[in-house]
């Protein structure tokens, strides 16, 4: 996604500092649910999904909803992921790198953890940025509930190569 092709609002949302925060929220959600380091693909997939308004508005109210049933009821999610996952992963990767370089996220084994007290509690802010962070947190908790992340990506219709390393 070339920077000149982005609107001012998109440049604000897709800057590395904000996408680093979105990744950190996904990792926080995973850590809260599973009490272990978050696999890298979960953090990236959750951030990619949270950045898409059509997916955020379709998210279930609870993490108890089954992913497969939700996807059957929301076919547009698969379409959105198929169209946007590769481009948005390209936006998320610099944020993930920034989070690692600034020590907000840390590699622990084969997963990511959030440095204690590096990310403050979610406060009300601009509606869109708050919604993105809440969605990333929810997705970090919910996506792995179906099984392996490769299964989740298959259900979403996303090629693992699209999300990159």
C-alpha positions as CSV (number, residue, x, y, z in Angstrom):
1,X,0.0,0.0,0.0
2,X,1.8,3.1,-1.2
3,X,1.7,6.0,1.3
4,X,0.6,8.4,-1.4
5,X,-2.5,6.3,-2.0
6,X,-3.7,6.6,1.5
7,X,-6.0,9.3,2.9
8,X,-4.9,11.5,5.8
9,X,-7.1,9.4,8.1
10,X,-5.6,6.1,6.8
11,X,-2.0,7.4,7.3
12,X,-3.0,8.2,10.9
13,X,-4.4,4.8,11.5
14,X,-1.7,2.9,9.7
15,X,1.3,4.6,11.3
16,X,3.7,2.2,13.0
17,X,3.1,3.6,16.5
18,X,-0.7,2.9,16.2
19,X,-0.3,-0.5,14.5
20,X,2.2,-1.4,17.3
21,X,-0.5,-0.6,19.8
22,X,-3.0,-2.7,17.9
23,X,-0.7,-5.7,17.9
24,X,0.0,-5.1,21.7
25,X,-3.8,-5.2,22.4
26,X,-4.1,-8.5,20.5
27,X,-1.2,-9.9,22.5
28,X,-2.8,-8.7,25.7
29,X,-6.1,-10.4,24.8
30,X,-4.3,-13.7,24.1
31,X,-2.2,-13.5,27.3
32,X,-5.4,-12.8,29.3
33,X,-7.2,-15.8,27.8
34,X,-4.4,-18.3,27.5
35,X,-1.8,-17.2,30.1
36,X,1.1,-17.8,27.6
37,X,3.0,-16.0,24.9
38,X,0.9,-15.1,21.8
39,X,1.9,-16.8,18.5
40,X,3.1,-14.2,16.0
41,X,0.4,-15.1,13.4
42,X,-2.4,-14.6,16.0
43,X,-1.1,-11.0,16.7
44,X,-0.8,-10.2,13.0
45,X,-4.2,-11.7,12.0
46,X,-6.0,-10.0,14.9
47,X,-4.5,-6.6,14.0
48,X,-5.3,-7.1,10.3
49,X,-8.9,-8.0,11.1
50,X,-9.3,-5.2,13.7
51,X,-8.2,-2.6,11.2
52,X,-11.1,-3.4,8.9
53,X,-14.4,-1.6,9.8
54,X,-16.6,-4.2,8.1
55,X,-15.0,-7.0,10.2
56,X,-15.1,-4.9,13.5
57,X,-18.8,-4.3,13.1
58,X,-19.6,-7.9,12.4
59,X,-17.6,-9.2,15.5
60,X,-19.8,-11.1,18.0
61,X,-20.6,-9.7,21.4
62,X,-18.9,-12.5,23.2
63,X,-15.9,-14.8,22.7
64,X,-18.1,-17.8,23.3
65,X,-19.5,-17.5,19.8
66,X,-18.0,-20.2,17.6
67,X,-15.7,-18.9,14.8
68,X,-17.0,-21.4,12.2
69,X,-20.7,-20.5,12.8
70,X,-19.8,-16.8,12.8
71,X,-18.0,-17.1,9.5
72,X,-21.0,-18.9,8.0
73,X,-23.2,-16.1,9.0
74,X,-20.7,-13.4,7.9
75,X,-19.4,-14.4,4.5
76,X,-18.3,-10.8,3.9
77,X,-15.5,-11.4,6.5
78,X,-13.9,-14.0,4.2
79,X,-14.3,-11.7,1.3
80,X,-12.7,-8.8,3.2
81,X,-9.9,-10.9,4.4
82,X,-9.2,-12.3,0.9
83,X,-9.1,-8.8,-0.5
84,X,-7.3,-6.9,2.2
85,X,-5.2,-9.3,4.3
86,X,-1.9,-9.1,2.3
87,X,-2.0,-5.3,2.0
88,X,-2.9,-4.7,5.7
89,X,-0.3,-7.2,6.8
90,X,2.2,-4.9,5.0
91,X,0.9,-2.1,7.2
92,X,1.0,-4.1,10.4
93,X,4.5,-5.5,10.0
94,X,6.3,-2.1,10.5
95,X,4.2,-1.6,13.7
96,X,5.1,-5.0,15.0
97,X,8.7,-4.3,14.4
98,X,8.4,-0.9,16.1
99,X,6.8,-2.6,19.1
100,X,9.6,-5.1,19.3
101,X,12.3,-2.4,18.9
102,X,10.8,-0.1,21.5
103,X,10.4,-3.1,23.9
104,X,6.6,-2.8,24.1
105,X,6.4,-6.4,22.8
106,X,9.0,-9.0,23.6
107,X,9.8,-12.4,22.0
108,X,9.4,-15.2,24.5
109,X,10.2,-18.6,23.0
110,X,8.1,-18.7,19.8
111,X,5.6,-16.1,20.9
112,X,5.1,-12.5,21.9
113,X,4.4,-11.0,25.3
114,X,3.6,-7.4,26.4
115,X,6.2,-5.8,28.6
116,X,4.5,-5.2,32.0
117,X,3.1,-1.6,32.3
118,X,4.3,-0.8,28.7
119,X,0.7,-0.3,27.5
120,X,-1.8,1.5,29.7
121,X,-5.3,0.5,30.2
122,X,-7.6,1.3,27.3
123,X,-9.2,4.7,27.8
124,X,-11.9,6.3,25.8
125,X,-10.5,8.2,22.9
126,X,-11.4,8.8,19.4
127,X,-14.2,6.3,18.6
128,X,-12.5,4.6,15.7
129,X,-9.1,4.1,17.5
130,X,-10.9,2.8,20.6
131,X,-13.0,0.4,18.5
132,X,-9.9,-0.9,16.7
133,X,-8.0,-1.6,20.0
134,X,-11.1,-3.3,21.6
135,X,-11.5,-5.5,18.5
136,X,-7.8,-6.5,18.5
137,X,-8.0,-7.5,22.2
138,X,-11.2,-9.5,21.5
139,X,-9.7,-11.2,18.4
140,X,-6.5,-12.0,20.4
141,X,-8.7,-13.9,22.8
142,X,-11.1,-15.4,20.3
143,X,-9.2,-16.5,17.2
144,X,-7.2,-19.3,18.8
145,X,-10.4,-20.8,20.3
146,X,-11.1,-22.8,17.1
147,X,-7.7,-24.6,17.1
148,X,-4.5,-23.9,15.3
149,X,-3.9,-20.6,13.7
150,X,-3.4,-22.3,10.3
151,X,-6.9,-23.7,10.7
152,X,-8.2,-20.2,11.5
153,X,-6.5,-18.7,8.5
154,X,-7.9,-21.5,6.2
155,X,-11.4,-20.7,7.6
156,X,-10.8,-17.0,6.9
157,X,-9.7,-17.9,3.4
158,X,-6.3,-16.4,3.9
159,X,-3.1,-17.9,2.5
160,X,-0.4,-17.9,5.2
161,X,2.0,-16.5,2.7
162,X,-0.3,-13.4,2.4
163,X,0.4,-12.5,6.1
164,X,4.1,-12.9,5.6
165,X,6.8,-13.8,8.2
